[in-house]
Amino acid sequence: MRESTGGTRERIQAVALELFTEQGYEKTSLREIAERLGVTKAALYYHFKSKDEIVSSFVEDRLRRMDELIAWARTQPATLATRRTLIGRYAEAMFGSDLTAVMRFFEQNQTVLKSLVAGQQMRERMMRLANELCRGDDTPAAQLRAALTLFAVHSSWFAVRAPDITDDERQKIALEVADELLAKIGSDD
């Protein structure tokens, strides 16, 4: 029985993500991805013409989730409860089992992502999310706190170095720190 085209794409994405995280994006070639998969380079090219296309393919789902969160936030009042719900939903989306590998990829390949279209799209969505987190408080301090709130979720992947910590524990810590920052947005202190 032949594997479906969708299944092959998913295998390519998984193997590429693994190699990009292990070796780095720049040090991984399409040939290595094909070899790890046990397919020819031509078979790989049928699905993806470049490494950039592979990265874009697994970033697309994340961008879609972020767009949904931004759209939801825009329909909500600019309150602490909304901010807490937004960062909680964001953390859930980013800590979901299918995205932990993507988070690790981003952490390991930050420099390269700045030059890729997918990385630029991610940065733009992050700024839009930060804007929603501080909507109603346009002070520079609120803008910084909103950005740091998102960074708390992201940095938990590399800043928390406890070897036996679970993803759930990591998420809980990230949300506790994020909540401390969110509590100051919109306050009169």
Sine and cosine of phi, psi and omega as CSV:
sin_phi,cos_phi,sin_psi,cos_psi,sin_omega,cos_omega
0.00,0.00,0.74,-0.67,-0.03,-1.00
-0.99,0.12,0.56,-0.83,0.04,-1.00
-0.97,0.26,0.61,-0.79,0.01,-1.00
-0.92,0.38,0.39,-0.92,0.03,-1.00
-0.87,0.50,-0.68,0.74,0.04,-1.00
-0.87,0.49,-0.65,0.76,0.03,-1.00
-0.90,0.43,-0.62,0.78,0.03,-1.00
-0.91,0.40,-0.71,0.71,0.04,-1.00
-0.84,0.54,-0.70,0.71,-0.02,-1.00
-0.90,0.43,-0.63,0.77,0.05,-1.00
-0.90,0.44,-0.68,0.73,0.02,-1.00
-0.87,0.48,-0.72,0.69,0.01,-1.00
-0.86,0.51,-0.72,0.69,-0.03,-1.00
-0.89,0.45,-0.71,0.70,-0.01,-1.00
-0.93,0.38,-0.68,0.73,0.02,-1.00
-0.88,0.47,-0.70,0.71,0.01,-1.00
-0.87,0.50,-0.68,0.73,0.04,-1.00
-0.87,0.49,-0.75,0.66,-0.01,-1.00
-0.92,0.38,-0.67,0.75,0.02,-1.00
-0.87,0.48,-0.58,0.81,-0.01,-1.00
-0.97,0.23,-0.66,0.75,0.00,-1.00
-0.93,0.38,-0.77,0.64,-0.16,-0.99
-0.97,-0.25,-0.35,0.94,-0.13,-0.99
0.98,-0.18,0.52,-0.85,-0.03,-1.00
-0.86,0.51,-0.75,0.66,-0.09,-1.00
-0.92,0.40,-0.51,0.86,-0.06,-1.00
-1.00,0.03,-0.05,1.00,-0.01,-1.00
-0.98,-0.21,0.75,-0.66,0.01,-1.00
-0.96,-0.28,0.34,-0.94,0.09,-1.00
-0.88,0.47,-0.56,0.83,0.04,-1.00
-0.86,0.51,-0.69,0.72,0.01,-1.00
-0.90,0.44,-0.63,0.77,0.03,-1.00
-0.89,0.46,-0.73,0.68,0.01,-1.00
-0.87,0.50,-0.70,0.72,0.00,-1.00
-0.88,0.47,-0.70,0.71,0.00,-1.00
-0.88,0.47,-0.56,0.83,0.02,-1.00
-0.98,0.20,-0.36,0.93,-0.07,-1.00
0.98,0.22,0.54,0.84,0.04,-1.00
-0.81,-0.59,0.22,-0.98,0.06,-1.00
-0.98,0.21,0.33,-0.94,0.06,-1.00
-0.89,0.45,-0.57,0.82,0.03,-1.00
-0.88,0.47,-0.65,0.76,0.03,-1.00
-0.90,0.43,-0.61,0.79,0.05,-1.00
-0.91,0.42,-0.69,0.72,0.01,-1.00
-0.88,0.47,-0.44,0.90,0.04,-1.00
-0.86,0.51,-0.58,0.81,-0.05,-1.00
-1.00,-0.10,-0.63,0.78,-0.05,-1.00
-0.63,-0.77,0.77,-0.63,-0.02,-1.00
-1.00,0.10,-0.30,0.96,-0.06,-1.00
-0.40,-0.92,0.21,-0.98,0.09,-1.00
-0.91,0.42,-0.59,0.80,0.03,-1.00
-0.85,0.53,-0.66,0.75,0.02,-1.00
-0.90,0.44,-0.61,0.80,0.03,-1.00
-0.90,0.43,-0.74,0.67,0.01,-1.00
-0.86,0.50,-0.72,0.70,0.01,-1.00
-0.85,0.52,-0.60,0.80,-0.04,-1.00
-0.91,0.42,-0.61,0.79,0.02,-1.00
-1.00,-0.01,-0.14,0.99,0.11,-0.99
-1.00,0.09,-0.48,0.88,-0.04,-1.00
-0.81,0.59,-0.70,0.72,-0.01,-1.00
-0.90,0.43,-0.66,0.76,0.01,-1.00
-0.90,0.43,-0.68,0.74,0.04,-1.00
-0.88,0.47,-0.67,0.75,0.03,-1.00
-0.87,0.50,-0.70,0.71,0.01,-1.00
-0.89,0.45,-0.65,0.76,0.03,-1.00
-0.91,0.41,-0.66,0.75,0.04,-1.00
-0.87,0.49,-0.65,0.76,0.03,-1.00
-0.90,0.44,-0.67,0.75,0.03,-1.00
-0.90,0.44,-0.68,0.73,0.01,-1.00
-0.89,0.46,-0.71,0.70,0.00,-1.00
-0.88,0.47,-0.68,0.73,0.03,-1.00
-0.88,0.47,-0.74,0.67,-0.06,-1.00
-0.86,0.51,-0.61,0.79,-0.02,-1.00
-0.90,0.44,-0.37,0.93,0.00,-1.00
-1.00,-0.02,-0.04,1.00,-0.08,-1.00
-0.97,-0.26,0.38,-0.92,0.07,-1.00
-0.93,0.36,0.48,-0.88,0.00,-1.00
-0.99,0.13,0.98,0.22,-0.03,-1.00
-0.83,-0.56,0.23,-0.97,0.06,-1.00
-0.88,0.47,-0.62,0.78,0.01,-1.00
-0.88,0.48,-0.67,0.74,0.04,-1.00
-0.90,0.44,-0.70,0.71,0.00,-1.00
-0.87,0.50,-0.69,0.72,0.01,-1.00
-0.89,0.45,-0.67,0.74,0.02,-1.00
-0.91,0.42,-0.67,0.74,-0.01,-1.00
-0.88,0.48,-0.75,0.66,-0.02,-1.00
-0.93,0.36,-0.54,0.84,0.07,-1.00
-0.91,0.42,-0.70,0.72,0.04,-1.00
-0.91,0.41,-0.63,0.78,0.03,-1.00
-0.89,0.46,-0.73,0.69,0.01,-1.00
-0.88,0.47,-0.68,0.74,0.04,-1.00
-0.86,0.51,-0.70,0.71,-0.01,-1.00
-0.91,0.42,-0.63,0.78,-0.06,-1.00
-0.99,0.13,-0.44,0.90,0.01,-1.00
-1.00,-0.05,-0.06,1.00,0.03,-1.00
-0.81,0.59,0.55,-0.84,-0.13,-0.99
-0.81,0.58,-0.53,0.85,-0.03,-1.00
-0.98,0.18,-0.20,0.98,-0.06,-1.00
-0.94,-0.35,-0.07,1.00,0.00,-1.00
-0.88,0.47,-0.62,0.79,0.02,-1.00
-0.91,0.41,-0.59,0.81,0.03,-1.00
-0.92,0.39,-0.66,0.75,0.04,-1.00
-0.86,0.51,-0.70,0.71,0.00,-1.00
-0.91,0.42,-0.62,0.79,0.07,-1.00
-0.86,0.51,-0.75,0.66,0.00,-1.00
-0.86,0.51,-0.68,0.73,-0.02,-1.00
-0.89,0.45,-0.63,0.77,-0.05,-1.00
-0.99,0.16,-0.30,0.95,-0.15,-0.99
-0.77,-0.63,0.58,0.81,-0.08,-1.00
-0.86,0.51,-0.67,0.75,-0.05,-1.00
-0.90,0.45,-0.71,0.70,-0.02,-1.00
-0.91,0.42,-0.63,0.77,-0.07,-1.00
-0.87,0.48,-0.46,0.89,0.00,-1.00
-0.88,0.48,-0.49,0.87,-0.04,-1.00
-1.00,-0.08,-0.21,0.98,0.00,-1.00
-1.00,0.03,0.55,-0.84,0.05,-1.00
-0.83,0.56,-0.68,0.73,-0.01,-1.00
-0.86,0.51,-0.64,0.77,0.03,-1.00
-0.92,0.39,-0.63,0.77,0.04,-1.00
-0.91,0.40,-0.62,0.78,0.05,-1.00
-0.91,0.42,-0.65,0.76,0.03,-1.00
-0.89,0.46,-0.70,0.71,-0.01,-1.00
-0.88,0.48,-0.69,0.72,0.01,-1.00
-0.88,0.48,-0.67,0.74,0.02,-1.00
-0.92,0.39,-0.61,0.79,0.03,-1.00
-0.88,0.47,-0.66,0.75,0.02,-1.00
-0.91,0.41,-0.62,0.79,0.04,-1.00
-0.92,0.40,-0.64,0.77,0.07,-1.00
-0.90,0.44,-0.70,0.72,0.02,-1.00
-0.87,0.50,-0.65,0.76,0.04,-1.00
-0.87,0.49,-0.63,0.78,0.04,-1.00
-0.93,0.36,-0.57,0.82,0.01,-1.00
-0.92,0.38,-0.46,0.89,0.00,-1.00
-0.93,-0.37,0.20,0.98,0.01,-1.00
-0.81,0.58,0.74,-0.67,-0.04,-1.00
0.99,-0.12,-0.21,0.98,0.05,-1.00
-0.67,-0.74,0.99,-0.15,-0.08,-1.00
-1.00,-0.09,0.35,0.94,0.03,-1.00
-0.95,0.31,0.47,-0.88,0.07,-1.00
-0.84,0.55,-0.61,0.79,0.01,-1.00
-0.89,0.45,-0.65,0.76,0.03,-1.00
-0.91,0.41,-0.66,0.75,0.02,-1.00
-0.88,0.48,-0.68,0.73,0.02,-1.00
-0.92,0.39,-0.69,0.72,0.02,-1.00
-0.87,0.49,-0.65,0.76,0.01,-1.00
-0.89,0.46,-0.71,0.70,0.03,-1.00
-0.90,0.44,-0.66,0.75,0.00,-1.00
-0.93,0.38,-0.48,0.88,0.08,-1.00
-0.88,0.48,-0.73,0.69,0.05,-1.00
-0.91,0.41,-0.63,0.77,0.01,-1.00
-0.90,0.44,-0.54,0.84,0.04,-1.00
-0.86,0.51,-0.65,0.76,0.03,-1.00
-0.92,0.40,-0.73,0.68,-0.05,-1.00
-0.93,0.36,-0.72,0.69,-0.12,-0.99
-0.94,0.35,-0.29,0.96,0.04,-1.00
-0.88,0.48,-0.36,0.93,0.01,-1.00
-0.95,0.30,-0.45,0.89,-0.01,-1.00
-0.83,-0.55,-0.37,0.93,-0.03,-1.00
-0.99,0.14,-0.51,0.86,0.05,-1.00
-1.00,0.04,0.95,-0.31,-0.14,-0.99
-0.96,-0.28,0.32,0.95,0.06,-1.00
-0.92,0.38,0.86,-0.52,-0.13,-0.99
-0.91,0.42,-0.48,0.88,-0.09,-1.00
-0.97,-0.24,0.23,0.97,-0.04,-1.00
-0.96,0.29,0.66,-0.75,0.03,-1.00
-1.00,0.05,0.26,-0.97,0.05,-1.00
-0.89,0.46,-0.60,0.80,0.03,-1.00
-0.90,0.44,-0.68,0.73,0.03,-1.00
-0.91,0.41,-0.66,0.75,0.03,-1.00
-0.87,0.49,-0.70,0.71,0.01,-1.00
-0.90,0.44,-0.67,0.74,0.00,-1.00
-0.87,0.49,-0.71,0.70,0.02,-1.00
-0.89,0.46,-0.72,0.70,0.00,-1.00
-0.86,0.52,-0.69,0.73,-0.03,-1.00
-0.94,0.33,-0.52,0.85,0.07,-1.00
-0.90,0.43,-0.72,0.70,0.02,-1.00
-0.92,0.40,-0.69,0.73,0.02,-1.00
-0.86,0.51,-0.65,0.76,-0.02,-1.00
-0.90,0.43,-0.59,0.81,0.06,-1.00
-0.87,0.49,-0.64,0.77,0.02,-1.00
-0.95,0.32,-0.69,0.73,-0.02,-1.00
-0.88,0.47,-0.59,0.81,-0.04,-1.00
-0.87,0.49,-0.40,0.92,-0.01,-1.00
-1.00,0.04,-0.26,0.96,0.01,-1.00
-0.97,0.24,0.78,-0.62,0.01,-1.00
0.99,0.12,-0.02,1.00,0.03,-1.00
-1.00,0.03,0.28,-0.96,-0.07,-1.00
-0.99,-0.15,0.41,0.91,-0.06,-1.00
-0.97,0.25,0.00,0.00,0.00,0.00
